[in-house]
Amino acid sequence: MSHVLQSSTVTLQEQAAECQELINLKHDSAMVQGASTAGSVNAVATAKP
């Protein structure tokens, strides 16, 4: 993204690539956040008669 901010002329291809990078980052972040909750373990207690 720094290239887009530093340059006064940006091509559509560069903007599309930057957009895809942001989409990938958002997807990766969601996967990491979901993995932390999916790996949790709940304790199970048996009731004694």
QUIBELNOR-V899943 format. One record per backbone hydrogen bond with DSSP energy under -0.5 kcal/mol. NH is the residue of the N-H (numbers start at 1). CO is the residue of the C=O. If there is no record, write none. Layout:
BEGIN
{{NH & CO} {NH & CO}}
END
This chain:
BEGIN
{{5 & 1} {6 & 2} {7 & 3} {10 & 8} {15 & 11} {16 & 12} {17 & 13} {18 & 14} {19 & 15} {20 & 16} {21 & 17} {22 & 18} {23 & 19} {24 & 20} {25 & 21} {26 & 22} {27 & 23} {28 & 24} {29 & 25} {30 & 26} {31 & 27} {32 & 28} {33 & 29} {34 & 30} {35 & 31} {36 & 32} {37 & 33} {38 & 34} {39 & 35} {40 & 37}}
END
